[in-house]
Structure formats: structure tokens, C-alpha cells
């Protein structure tokens, strides 16, 4: 959870947080009801779309993690840890280049 929190606040700061999925799902349901009743505006629609993709990605990752754990046990963590490390290194390099310019 620490890695996920750090990634959500730094590398993935432009998308909805993935560490508060209960709140995200609750907000998405509220927004969908508002849109279905015709009381939601474009701001509500944009937020619902943003939350939908965050929730969908989380669900796909959870299912993939479950299958990976069954198939490969603890070794299934190699892929997500590698991806997070690559994203962190890429972000750090980008930030350093920005600071140097």
C-alpha cells in the first residue's frame, strides 16, 4: 500500500486515486444517479468518466493479480514491482531534466 500511495501521489497524480476505491465507487454511483436523473452537468460527467476508468483499471489489476498469484505465487509480483520502479525512475529523470533547464 505504501508503494501504491506514493505512486498515486507522484507518478499517477493526474488520475483519480486508487487507494480510496470505496470512496471512488461511492462517488461514481452518486454521479451516475445524478446523470440518470438529468441533474448532472458536464463537470459531473467528466468526474464520472475519470472515476470509471480508475475503477475499471483497479478491477482489471485485481483480477490479473488473483490469477497471477494462483499461477505464479509470490513471483507474480515481479511485473508490477518492475513497472512501478520504471515509472518512478522515468518520473525522477523527467523532474531532474526539468529542473536543469
C-alpha positions in Angstrom: 0.0 0.0 0.0 2.9 2.4 0.6 4.2 2.0 -2.9 0.7 2.4 -4.3 0.1 5.5 -2.2 3.4 7.0 -3.3 2.7 6.2 -7.0 -0.8 7.7 -6.8 0.5 10.9 -5.3 3.5 11.3 -7.6 3.5 9.4 -10.9 -0.2 9.0 -11.3 -1.3 12.4 -9.8 -3.4 13.2 -12.9 -5.8 10.4 -12.4 -8.2 9.5 -9.6 -6.6 8.0 -6.5 -6.5 4.2 -6.5 -6.1 3.9 -2.7 -9.6 5.1 -1.8 -11.6 2.8 -4.0 -14.6 2.7 -1.7 -14.9 6.5 -2.0 -14.4 6.4 -5.7 -17.1 3.7 -6.2 -19.5 5.7 -4.0 -18.8 8.9 -5.9 -19.2 7.1 -9.3 -22.6 5.7 -8.2 -23.8 9.1 -7.0 -22.6 10.7 -10.2 -24.3 8.1 -12.4 -27.6 8.5 -10.5 -27.4 12.3 -10.9 -26.7 11.8 -14.7 -29.5 9.3 -15.0 -31.9 11.7 -13.3 -30.8 14.6 -15.5 -29.4 16.7 -12.7 -25.7 16.2 -13.5 -23.8 18.7 -15.6 -20.6 18.4 -17.7 -18.5 18.6 -14.5 -20.3 15.5 -13.1 -19.9 13.7 -16.4 -16.2 14.4 -16.6 -15.7 13.2 -13.0 -17.7 10.0 -13.6 -15.6 9.2 -16.7 -12.4 9.8 -14.8 -13.6 7.6 -11.9 -14.9 4.9 -14.2 -11.5 4.3 -15.8 -9.7 4.4 -12.5 -12.2 1.8 -11.1 -12.0 -0.3 -14.2 -8.2 -0.4 -14.1 -8.3 -1.3 -10.5 -10.7 -4.2 -11.1 -8.6 -5.5 -14.0 -5.5 -5.3 -11.9 -7.2 -7.1 -9.0 -8.4 -9.9 -11.3 -5.0 -10.2 -13.0 -3.3 -10.2 -9.6 -5.5 -13.0 -8.4 -4.8 -15.1 -11.5 -1.1 -14.3 -11.3 -0.9 -15.3 -7.7 -2.6 -18.6 -8.4 -0.4 -19.3 -11.4 3.0 -18.0 -10.1 2.6 -17.5 -6.4 4.9 -14.7 -5.0 6.8 -14.4 -8.3 3.7 -12.7 -9.7 4.9 -9.5 -8.0 7.9 -9.2 -10.4 5.8 -7.5 -13.1 4.0 -4.8 -11.0 7.1 -4.0 -9.0 9.2 -3.6 -12.2 6.5 -1.4 -13.7 6.3 0.9 -10.6 10.1 1.1 -10.4 10.3 2.0 -14.1 7.6 4.7 -13.7 9.4 6.1 -10.6 12.8 6.2 -12.4 11.2 7.8 -15.5 9.5 10.4 -13.4 12.6 11.2 -11.5 14.6 11.6 -14.6 12.0 13.9 -16.1 11.8 16.0 -13.0 15.6 16.3 -12.9 15.7 17.3 -16.6 13.0 19.9 -16.0 15.0 21.3 -13.0 18.2 21.5 -15.0 16.5 23.5 -17.8 
